[in-house]
Amino acid sequence: MALNLEDIETLFARRGGEQYSGEPVTQREHALQTALRAERDGADDELVTAALLHDLGHLLNEQGESPSLRGIDDLHQYYALPFLRGVFSDRVLTPIQWHVDAKRYLCATREHYWAGLSADSKRSLELQGGVFSADQAERFIGQPHAAEAVRLRLWDDLAKEADCPTPPLAHFLARAQRCMLK
């Protein structure tokens, strides 16, 4: 069943107040901060929407708080896709799908990237397949929308600030409305 914007708003109202995997923010705060970072970086509506919805799978796939602490990869990057397919284009969906692989890529290609990851991101990285090899990194970045997934990942990493002011969810849902498939 495809989600509409009202469904997404309800999901954030119902589950967005949950803690974001041991970070000092809630799921909603993390989503809003990621979307705000994308917006401030000049991203278009589709990429801002991907930033807002990149962790929607955490809200849809109820695995409890910090599943990585229990050795569980919740596969959140894939979980939301069936609910968003037919609603948004591949320019929204592919960065969501690949934001975990973008972390694996960045660990392989940027010398100090791994050191800057939070404890939960490091823990989940191992569950998600670990750092890409040089060949895997090269194949990944050559795919359509991989560069957007990397941008999304960088915003994602920075969107964990306690008490960071953001526009309300409605602001970003209005941008999402503009890029919905008709």
N, C-alpha and C positions, 0 to 999 in steps of 0.2 A: 504494500500500500504506500503510495507516494504521500509525502508530507506537504502540506501547504504552509504558508507563513503563519497562520493562526496556530497550527499544530506545533510549529517550531517555537513560537512564543509561549505556548502552554508548557512545552517540555522544559524550557528555560525557567518558567515560573515554578514548575513542580520540582525539578531536580537541579536547577542552576545554583542553588545555595549550598550544594554539597562541596566539601573540601576538594581541591584539585590535587590529588596524589601527593600529599605531604608538603605541598607548597603553601605559601602564606596568602593564597587567594582561593576563591571559590571557582567552580566551573564557569559560572556566568562572568565573573570578573576576568578570568583568563581569556574567555572568548572575546569580550569587549575590548580588552587591552590589545589582543592580537589584531583585531579589526582596526582599532585606532592606529596602531603602528603602521599597518598597511596603508590606511588612509593618509597619514602624515607623510608617508614615503611616496605618495602620488599614484598609488595603485588604482586601477580602474574598478568599476562596480563588481565585475566577476571575481577579481582577485581579493577584494575586500570581503566579498561574500564567502569565498573559500576560507579566508582567515577567520571569519566569524564562526563558521560551521566546521572547522577542521577537526575538532574533538567531539562533535555531536555523537559519535559512536559511543563515547563514554556514558552519555546520558541515556542512550537507547539500550545498551548492553549492560545490564545491572550486574556488575561483578564485585560490588562493595568498594570500600575505600582502599586505595593503593594496592591493586591486585598484584603488582610486581613484587611486593613484599612477600606474597605467597607463591611466587614463582609462576604467575599467570601472565601471559601476553594476551590481553583482551582483544587484540586485533581491531581496535577501534577505528583504524584508518580505513578498514573495509566495511565495517558494520553498518555505517550510515548510508553507504552508496546505494543500496536498493531502494531506500526511502527517498533519495534525492534524484535518482535517475528519472529522466522524463520531466523533471522540474527545472533543472539547471543543466547547462552545457558542460562539455568536457573541460572547458577552461576553468570551471568551478570544481568539478569532480576530480580531475586528475591531480591537482595539487593537494587536495584532501587525501586521496589515495596514496600519494607518494611522499607526504611530509615525514613519515618515519624513515623511508629510504633516503630522503634528503639528509637526515641526521647521520645515517650510516655513511653517506657520501662525504659530508662535511668533516666527519672524523677522519676519513681517509685522505682528504685533500687539504685540510687546513691544520697546520701544525699544533696550534694551541686550542683548537675548538673543543676537544674532549675535556680538557681541564676546566673549561667554563661551564660545563653541563652540571645541572643539579644532581644530587645523589639519586633521585628517582629516575631521571633521564639516563644516567649511567647504568643503573640497574635494569631498566627496561631495554636499553640498547642490547644487552647481552641476550635477553629473551627474544628480541626482534631480529636476531641473526648476527649481531656484532658489526664491527667495522668492515666496510667493503674492502675487497682487494682492489688493486690498481685496475685490473680488468673490469671488475664489477662497477667501479666508479666511472670508468670511461663509458661503458655501455649505458649506465643510468643517465648520465648528463646528456647523452646524445638523443634521448627520447623527447618527443614533443611534450611540452609543458613541464619538463624537469627543472628548468631554470626558475619557473614560477614556484615550484615546490620548494626549491632551495630558499627563495625569498621568504616564502611562508614560514619555513622552518626557523629562519633567523628572527622573524617577528615573534614566533611562538616561544623561542628561548628567552626573549626579553620581557614577555608578558606575564610576569610573576611577581609584580610589585604590590605589596600591601598598600591599601588606601590610595591607589592611583585613580584620579578622577577621569571618567570617560563619558562620552555621550550615552544616552540611554539605548537600550536594545532597539527601540522603535526607530532610532536614527539609522541603524545599520540594516534593519529589516526593510526600510524604504529603499535603500540601495539594492538589497536583494530583490525587491519587487521589480526594479528596473531591468534586471538581467534574467528574469525567469523566462523559460520557454513558453511560448504562447500555445 
